[in-house]
Amino acid sequence: MTKSVLNRSLFRVRVPKPLVFVIAGISGFASRFKAKPSVLNFEKAYDLTQDNWCCDISKAKKELGYRQEVTLSDGVKETIHWYLENRWM
């Protein structure tokens, strides 16, 4: 979805998991000396190195009466546009 919203081609960069954590550690340490927080830290490294993500809202629907108001596609579009407007991308 992100690729189509940005109208760009996709390429993958394969990095060994241990190297991701080394880079995250260095980045996190370096961010202590900057005004801005690091984009890559240990928490993000764990997110990036997961094999699969599964999200299920059935419990929230059943127990809380949750209703989805924004589709995944629209949510991705809104998020990307916000990132672009705020110069995060």
C-alpha positions as CSV (number, residue, x, y, z in Angstrom):
1,M,0.0,0.0,0.0
2,T,2.8,2.4,0.9
3,K,4.5,1.8,-2.4
4,S,1.3,2.7,-4.4
5,V,0.6,5.8,-2.3
6,L,4.1,7.1,-2.8
7,N,4.0,6.0,-6.5
8,R,7.5,4.5,-6.1
9,S,9.2,1.2,-6.8
10,L,10.0,-1.1,-3.9
11,F,13.4,-2.6,-3.2
12,R,14.4,-4.7,-0.3
13,V,17.6,-4.5,1.7
14,R,18.4,-7.6,3.6
15,V,20.4,-7.0,6.7
16,P,21.3,-9.8,9.2
17,K,19.3,-9.5,12.4
18,P,22.3,-9.2,14.7
19,L,23.6,-6.3,12.6
20,V,20.3,-4.5,12.9
21,F,20.7,-4.6,16.7
22,V,24.3,-3.4,16.5
23,I,23.3,-0.5,14.3
24,A,20.3,0.3,16.7
25,G,22.6,0.3,19.7
26,I,25.1,2.7,18.0
27,S,22.2,4.9,16.8
28,G,20.6,4.9,20.3
29,F,23.9,5.8,21.9
30,A,24.6,8.6,19.4
31,S,21.1,10.1,19.9
32,R,22.1,10.8,23.5
33,F,24.3,13.6,22.2
34,K,21.7,15.0,19.8
35,A,18.6,17.1,20.3
36,K,16.5,14.7,18.3
37,P,15.8,11.0,19.2
38,S,17.1,8.3,17.0
39,V,14.9,6.8,14.3
40,L,16.4,3.4,15.0
41,N,16.6,2.1,18.5
42,F,16.3,-1.3,20.2
43,E,12.5,-1.1,20.2
44,K,12.3,-0.4,16.5
45,A,14.9,-3.1,15.9
46,Y,12.6,-5.7,17.5
47,D,9.8,-4.4,15.3
48,L,11.8,-4.6,12.1
49,T,13.2,-8.1,12.8
50,Q,9.8,-9.8,13.4
51,D,8.9,-12.5,10.8
52,N,5.2,-11.9,10.9
53,W,2.6,-9.5,12.3
54,C,-0.9,-10.4,13.0
55,C,-3.5,-8.0,14.2
56,D,-7.0,-9.1,15.3
57,I,-9.7,-6.6,16.4
58,S,-12.4,-9.2,17.1
59,K,-11.9,-9.0,20.9
60,A,-12.1,-5.2,20.8
61,K,-15.3,-5.5,18.8
62,K,-16.8,-8.0,21.1
63,E,-15.8,-6.6,24.5
64,L,-15.7,-2.9,23.7
65,G,-18.1,-2.5,20.8
66,Y,-15.3,-1.1,18.6
67,R,-16.1,-0.2,15.1
68,Q,-13.5,0.5,12.5
69,E,-14.1,3.9,10.9
70,V,-11.0,4.2,8.7
71,T,-10.0,1.4,6.3
72,L,-6.5,0.2,6.3
73,S,-5.9,1.7,2.9
74,D,-7.2,5.1,3.9
75,G,-5.2,5.0,7.2
76,V,-2.0,4.2,5.4
77,K,-2.6,7.1,3.0
78,E,-3.4,9.6,5.8
79,T,-0.3,8.5,7.7
80,I,2.0,8.8,4.7
81,H,0.6,12.3,3.9
82,W,1.1,13.3,7.5
83,Y,4.7,12.0,7.5
84,L,5.4,14.0,4.3
85,E,3.8,17.2,5.5
86,N,5.8,17.0,8.7
87,R,9.0,16.2,6.9
88,W,9.5,12.8,8.6
89,M,10.0,11.3,5.1
